[in-house]
Amino acid sequence: YIDAVAREWAESGVLSVAAAEERLQMLSKVRLAWGKVSSAAGLPRRAPSKSEAERAHRWVDEWHFSSEMLTAAYDLCAEHTGKFSAAYMDRVLTGWHEKGIQNLDELAEHRRAAQEKNEQQSQSRSYDIDALAQMSTLDLPDEL
């Protein structure tokens, strides 16, 4: 195992004590980020895949999402897929990050505004029943 790790580190440019310390700190941050994500999602203790670890690091360490926001993203994921999906959660959290949504209050406000917009759009789609009735009584050519 030590030989395999040393070979992988050497191939990725970890050739000094300082670079090794930096790599260990990064691995620790990634492990802690995955712990936060797996706890928020109620996952059993397991090692993450490489992509899960990378995503967890981005969500927690780069985008600074709280446990509550991770849980909200997981809830949406489970509601739509029935299981944990890092790819689905990534789409949810990427959307929130791009919209600047960082906490549950901002998320609630965003959802309220989206619901109001949908209600306004549905109200503006009313139909004139008299005009539809008049159109149905028009004489159409026999060829149709």
C-alpha positions as CSV (number, residue, x, y, z in Angstrom):
1,Y,0.0,0.0,0.0
2,I,2.8,2.4,1.0
3,D,4.5,1.6,-2.3
4,A,1.3,2.3,-4.3
5,V,0.7,5.6,-2.5
6,A,4.3,6.7,-2.9
7,R,4.2,5.9,-6.7
8,E,0.9,7.7,-7.1
9,W,2.2,10.8,-5.2
10,A,5.4,10.8,-7.2
11,E,3.4,10.6,-10.5
12,S,1.3,13.5,-9.4
13,G,4.3,15.7,-8.5
14,V,4.4,15.2,-4.7
15,L,8.2,15.1,-4.4
16,S,8.9,17.1,-1.2
17,V,7.9,17.1,2.4
18,A,6.1,20.4,1.9
19,A,4.1,18.9,-1.0
20,A,3.3,15.8,1.0
21,E,2.0,17.9,3.9
22,E,-0.1,19.9,1.5
23,R,-1.5,16.7,0.0
24,L,-2.3,15.4,3.5
25,Q,-4.1,18.6,4.4
26,M,-6.2,18.4,1.2
27,L,-7.0,14.7,1.8
28,S,-8.1,15.7,5.4
29,K,-10.3,18.5,4.1
30,V,-11.9,16.2,1.5
31,R,-12.5,13.5,4.2
32,L,-14.2,16.1,6.5
33,A,-16.3,17.5,3.6
34,W,-17.5,14.0,2.7
35,G,-18.3,13.3,6.3
36,K,-20.5,16.5,6.4
37,V,-22.3,15.4,3.2
38,S,-22.8,11.8,4.2
39,S,-24.1,13.0,7.6
40,A,-26.5,15.5,6.0
41,A,-27.8,12.8,3.7
42,G,-28.0,10.1,6.4
43,L,-25.7,7.8,4.4
44,P,-24.1,4.8,6.1
45,R,-20.4,5.1,6.8
46,R,-18.5,4.3,3.6
47,A,-15.7,5.7,1.5
48,P,-16.8,8.1,-1.3
49,S,-16.0,7.5,-4.9
50,K,-13.5,10.0,-6.4
51,S,-16.3,12.1,-8.0
52,E,-18.3,12.1,-4.8
53,A,-15.2,13.3,-2.8
54,E,-14.5,16.0,-5.4
55,R,-18.1,17.2,-5.3
56,A,-18.3,17.2,-1.5
57,H,-15.1,19.2,-1.3
58,R,-16.5,21.8,-3.8
59,W,-19.9,22.0,-2.0
60,V,-18.4,22.4,1.5
61,D,-15.0,24.0,1.1
62,E,-15.4,26.1,-2.0
63,W,-19.1,27.0,-2.0
64,H,-19.4,26.9,1.8
65,F,-22.8,25.2,1.9
66,S,-24.0,24.5,5.5
67,S,-25.3,21.1,6.7
68,E,-28.8,22.4,6.5
69,M,-28.4,23.3,2.8
70,L,-26.8,19.9,2.1
71,T,-29.8,18.3,3.8
72,A,-32.2,20.4,1.7
73,A,-30.4,19.3,-1.5
74,Y,-30.4,15.7,-0.4
75,D,-34.2,15.9,0.4
76,L,-34.8,17.1,-3.1
77,C,-32.6,14.4,-4.5
78,A,-34.4,11.7,-2.5
79,E,-37.8,13.1,-3.4
80,H,-37.0,12.9,-7.2
81,T,-34.7,9.9,-7.4
82,G,-35.6,7.8,-4.3
83,K,-31.9,7.6,-3.4
84,F,-28.6,9.5,-2.9
85,S,-27.2,10.7,-6.1
86,A,-24.2,13.0,-6.0
87,A,-24.8,14.0,-9.6
88,Y,-28.4,15.1,-8.8
89,M,-27.3,16.9,-5.7
90,D,-24.5,18.6,-7.7
91,R,-27.1,20.0,-10.2
92,V,-29.2,21.3,-7.3
93,L,-26.3,22.9,-5.4
94,T,-24.8,24.3,-8.6
95,G,-28.1,26.0,-9.4
96,W,-28.3,27.4,-5.9
97,H,-24.7,28.5,-6.0
98,E,-25.2,30.3,-9.3
99,K,-28.3,32.1,-7.9
100,G,-26.4,33.1,-4.8
101,I,-28.6,31.1,-2.5
102,Q,-26.6,30.2,0.6
103,N,-29.0,29.6,3.4
104,L,-32.5,28.2,4.1
105,D,-34.0,31.7,4.3
106,E,-32.7,32.7,0.9
107,L,-34.0,29.3,-0.5
108,A,-37.4,29.9,1.0
109,E,-37.5,33.4,-0.6
110,H,-36.4,32.0,-3.9
111,R,-39.1,29.4,-3.9
112,R,-41.8,31.9,-2.9
113,A,-40.8,34.2,-5.7
114,A,-40.8,31.4,-8.2
115,Q,-44.2,30.3,-7.0
116,E,-45.6,33.8,-7.4
117,K,-44.1,34.1,-10.9
118,N,-45.8,30.8,-11.9
119,E,-49.1,31.9,-10.5
120,Q,-48.9,35.2,-12.4
121,Q,-48.0,33.4,-15.6
122,S,-50.9,30.9,-15.2
123,Q,-53.3,33.8,-14.5
124,S,-52.2,35.6,-17.7
125,R,-53.0,32.5,-19.7
126,S,-56.8,32.9,-19.5
127,Y,-58.9,32.2,-22.5
128,D,-61.8,34.1,-24.0
129,I,-64.6,31.4,-24.1
130,D,-66.8,33.5,-26.3
131,A,-64.1,33.9,-28.9
132,L,-63.4,30.2,-28.8
133,A,-67.1,29.5,-29.3
134,Q,-67.3,31.9,-32.2
135,M,-64.3,30.3,-33.8
136,S,-65.9,26.9,-33.6
137,T,-69.0,28.1,-35.5
138,L,-67.0,29.4,-38.5
139,D,-67.6,27.7,-41.8
140,L,-64.7,25.5,-42.7
141,P,-64.0,24.3,-46.3
142,D,-65.1,20.8,-47.1
143,E,-61.6,19.8,-48.0
144,L,-60.5,19.8,-44.3
